[in-house]
Amino acid sequence: MKVVWAVGGAALAVGVLVALGRARSAADAVARTATPAGLVDALNRGVDELRAVGTEIATAMREQEQRLSDDLLAAPDDVADARSLRAGRRARRAAADTDPWDVDDEF
C-alpha cells in the first residue's frame, strides 16, 4: 500500500511542478513584456503588422482599380477611333454652317 501512496504522491508532485512551470512561463512572458525592451519589441511587432496590413490593402486597391479600369474604360484604340470620328463630324458641321449663297454684299 505504501508503494501506491508513493507513486500517487510522485504523480501529484510532477503535476504540481508542471502546473507551476506553466504559470511561471506565463508570468515570465508578462514580465518580459512589461520591461522597456519587451515593450519596444511588442511595439515593433505591432508596427510591422500594421505595415504588412497596409501593404496588403494597397495591393488589393491597385488590383481593384485595374479591374475597374479594364471593365469600365474603353480601349485606347477605341478612344482614338471615336476622336477621329468626332473630329470628322465637327468638320462637316462647321462646313455646313457656312452658306455659300450667303454673301454679304455691300450695295
C-alpha positions as CSV (number, residue, x, y, z in Angstrom):
1,M,0.0,0.0,0.0
2,K,2.9,2.3,0.7
3,V,4.1,1.9,-2.9
4,V,0.7,3.1,-4.2
5,W,0.8,6.2,-1.9
6,A,4.4,6.8,-3.1
7,V,3.5,6.6,-6.8
8,G,0.4,8.8,-6.2
9,G,2.5,11.3,-4.3
10,A,5.1,11.4,-7.0
11,A,2.5,11.8,-9.8
12,L,0.9,14.6,-7.8
13,A,4.3,16.3,-7.3
14,V,5.0,16.0,-11.0
15,G,1.6,17.5,-11.9
16,V,2.1,20.4,-9.4
17,L,5.6,21.1,-10.8
18,V,4.3,21.1,-14.4
19,A,1.5,23.5,-13.5
20,L,3.9,25.8,-11.7
21,G,6.3,25.7,-14.7
22,R,3.4,26.7,-17.0
23,A,2.4,29.5,-14.6
24,R,5.9,30.7,-14.3
25,S,6.4,30.6,-18.0
26,A,3.2,32.8,-18.5
27,A,4.4,35.1,-15.7
28,D,7.8,35.4,-17.3
29,A,6.2,36.3,-20.6
30,V,4.2,39.0,-18.9
31,A,7.2,40.3,-17.0
32,R,9.3,40.3,-20.2
33,T,6.7,42.3,-22.0
34,A,6.5,44.8,-19.1
35,T,10.2,45.6,-19.3
36,P,11.3,48.5,-21.6
37,A,12.9,46.1,-24.0
38,G,9.8,44.0,-24.1
39,L,7.6,47.0,-24.7
40,V,9.9,48.1,-27.6
41,D,9.8,44.6,-29.1
42,A,6.0,44.5,-28.8
43,L,5.6,47.9,-30.4
44,N,8.0,46.9,-33.2
45,R,6.0,43.8,-33.9
46,G,2.8,45.8,-33.9
47,V,4.2,48.4,-36.3
48,D,5.5,45.6,-38.6
49,E,2.0,44.0,-38.6
50,L,0.4,47.4,-39.4
51,R,2.9,47.9,-42.3
52,A,2.0,44.4,-43.6
53,V,-1.7,45.1,-43.5
54,G,-1.2,48.5,-45.2
55,T,0.8,46.8,-48.0
56,E,-1.9,44.2,-48.4
57,I,-4.6,46.9,-48.6
58,A,-2.6,48.9,-51.1
59,T,-2.1,45.9,-53.3
60,A,-5.8,45.0,-53.2
61,M,-6.7,48.6,-54.0
62,R,-4.4,48.6,-57.1
63,E,-5.8,45.3,-58.3
64,Q,-9.4,46.5,-57.8
65,E,-8.6,49.8,-59.6
66,Q,-7.1,47.8,-62.5
67,R,-10.1,45.5,-62.7
68,L,-12.5,48.5,-62.7
69,S,-10.4,50.3,-65.4
70,D,-10.4,47.3,-67.6
71,D,-14.2,46.8,-67.2
72,L,-15.3,50.4,-67.4
73,L,-12.9,52.3,-69.6
74,A,-12.7,52.0,-73.4
75,A,-9.6,50.6,-75.0
76,P,-7.1,53.2,-76.4
77,D,-7.8,52.2,-80.0
78,D,-11.5,52.7,-79.5
79,V,-10.8,56.1,-78.0
80,A,-8.7,57.1,-80.9
81,D,-11.3,55.9,-83.4
82,A,-14.0,57.9,-81.6
83,R,-11.9,61.1,-81.5
84,S,-11.2,60.9,-85.2
85,L,-14.9,60.2,-85.9
86,R,-16.0,63.2,-83.8
87,A,-13.4,65.4,-85.5
88,G,-14.8,64.5,-88.9
89,R,-18.4,65.3,-87.7
90,R,-17.3,68.6,-86.4
91,A,-15.6,69.5,-89.6
92,R,-18.7,68.6,-91.6
93,R,-20.9,70.6,-89.2
94,A,-18.6,73.6,-89.5
95,A,-18.6,73.4,-93.3
96,A,-22.4,73.1,-93.3
97,D,-22.8,76.2,-91.1
98,T,-21.3,78.4,-93.8
99,D,-23.8,79.0,-96.5
100,P,-22.1,79.5,-99.9
101,W,-25.0,81.7,-101.1
102,D,-24.9,83.9,-98.1
103,V,-22.7,86.6,-99.5
104,D,-22.7,89.8,-97.6
105,D,-22.7,92.3,-100.4
106,E,-22.4,95.9,-99.6
107,F,-24.6,97.8,-102.1
